Amino acid sequence: MLGVNEEGYREILDFFVGGQESAYGWREILQNLCQRGVKEVLLGVFDGLPGLEEAFRAVYPKADVQRCVVHKVRSTLNRVRKKDQFEMAEDLKLIYRSPNKKTALEMFQQFESKWSSKHPREVQSWANELDVLLTFMDYPNSIRSVIYTTNAIERTIKEIRKRLKPMNSLNSLEAAEKIVYLTIQDFNEKWAERKL
């Protein structure tokens, strides 16, 4: 779990090793984080794990929710015909790269008109989730590129896995947790000196 404070500094706030992601597991992690002092959260950015947004809203009811646009685009393109993927990707960019929410909604209407007959499920999926896909547009331009996706945490997880991979014979969960913890400490020290 990665946090960014109002000054723009990143910090890994919590982690767990192993197991499967579940809404119940995330709710426990979020409640623990709240009990440890993370009380005021402005925005949560998530991939599409079912139940995760509800778990977040249960712990932080006043916070906004942003669904990861990159995950949504990939998921959508994986379900459309190969020959339509490039063109649809370009049309989706017109939505989430719009200068403001009003334009994004207009671009979505064009997207909907163009693709509804060929790919009704995918278009409907965007229509159903449009409010949480465009939350980032309610925030200043200067931070939008950081909050519309979970890429920062995905990149961090990838780096942690790279460091763990050469140690293919960790003898316990605790050993893996120690390595992850030390790696996270390195990230947090480095990030303490750099604003996003």
N, C-alpha and C positions, 0 to 999 in steps of 0.2 A: 504494500500500500504506500503510494507516493503522495506526499503533500507539497503544496507550494504556498508559502505564506504571502501576506499582502505586500511585502517588500520584494517579492519575486525570487526568493531562495527556495530551492527544492530540498526535500529531506525524505528519506524512506522512514516511515513511521512504524511499520509493523510488517511481519512476514510470517509465513508458515511453510514448512517443507513437507512434501508428500501429500497423500490423500487426494481426494477429488473436490473440485469446487462445488459448493452448493449454497443456495440462498441461506439456509440455516447456519452453515459454517461462517459465511460472511457476516451475518447478523451478530453472531458471537464476537467476531473480530471487531466489528464496528462498536459494539457495546463496550468491549474492553478498552478500545481506543478512547471512547467518550469518558469512561471511568478514570482513565489515566490523564485526562485534562484537555483533550481535543473537543471542546464544547461548541465553538462557533465555526461552522463549516458553511461556506458560501455556495459551493458547487461540487457535485460529485460527477466524475466522468467515468463511464463504464462501457464494457463491451455488451453484448446482448444476452448474457447469462440470465435465464428466466429466474425471477424472484429477487435478483440482486437490487434492483431499483426499489422494490418494496421494502427490503431489509434496510436499505440506506434511509429511506423516508421514515421508517419507524424509529430510527435512532436520531436522525437529523431532519425533522419535519419541515423546518423553515428553509432548508437548502434547495437550490435548483438542481436539476438533473440534466446531464448532457449524455446522450448516447454517442458512442464512438462512430463518427461518420466513415472513417476508413474501414472499420469492420463491416459496417452496413453496406458500403459500396462493394467490397469483396464478396460478401454473402450474396448480394443481388446479382452480380455479374457471374457468379458460379452457377446460377440457376437460369440463365438465359442462353439462347442459342449462340454458338461460337461466332457466327457471322454478325450478330448484333452487339457483341460485347464492346468493341471499340467505340461505336457510335453512341451506345447507351452511356458508357463511361464519360464521354465528352459532354453529353446532355446533363448528367448528374453533376459534373464540375460546375456547370452554369448555375446550379442551385446553391451548392455549398461554398462556392467562391464568389457569390454575389456580394456587392458592396454593402447591402443592408437587407433586413428581413423582408421588407416590402417587395424588393426585386427578387429575392429568393422565392417568395411565394408565387410571384408571377412566373418565374422560370419553372417552378414545380407544376403550375397549371399547364404550361406548354409541354412539359415532360409527360404529364398525365394524358393530355390529348393525343400526343404522338405514340405513346407506348401501350396504352390501356388495352387496345384490341389484340396486340401481339403477346403481351406479357401481363395479363391482368393481376395475377397474384403478387408479382413483384411491385407493381405500381401501387396496389392496395396496401401492401406492407409499408411502403414509404408514406402513403397517406395516413395510415394508422399511427405512425411513429414520428411524423413530421415535427410535432411540437418539441419532442425531446432530442430530435436531430438538429434543430435550429436554435436551441437555447443559447449557444455560444454567440449568436448574433445580437443578443441583448447586452453583451459586454463590449468594452472598448476594442477598437481595431488592433491596438498594440498587443493584446493578449489572445486574440482569437485563434491564431495558429497553434497556440500551446494547449488550448482547452477543447478543441473540437475532436480530438483523438486521444487514444490511450497509447500512442506510439512511444512516448517517453518511458512509460513503465515497461512496455514490451521490449524496448531496446535494453533497458536495465536488466530485465530478466534474462535476456539473451547473453549479456555480458557475464552475469553470474553463472549461467550454465557453462559458458566457455571456461570459466575458472574451475568449475567442478569436474568437468569432463576428464581432464588428465588424471584426476584422483579416482579412478574407476573402482577402487576397492575400499571405499569408506565402510568401516565395519559396523556403523550404527547410525540411527537417525540423529542422535545427539552430535556425532562427528560432523555430519552434513550441516546441521544447524550452526555449529561453531564456525565452519568455513563460510557459510552464507553470512553470518553475523559479522565476521571480520571483513568480508568483502563489502558489505553494506556500510560499515564504519569508514572504509576507504572512500566510497562514493560520497557519503555525507560530509566528510572532511573536505573533499575536493569541491563539492557543491556549495559549501558554506562561504566560499570565496567568489562564487560566480552567480550573478543574477541571470534569470531567464530573459 
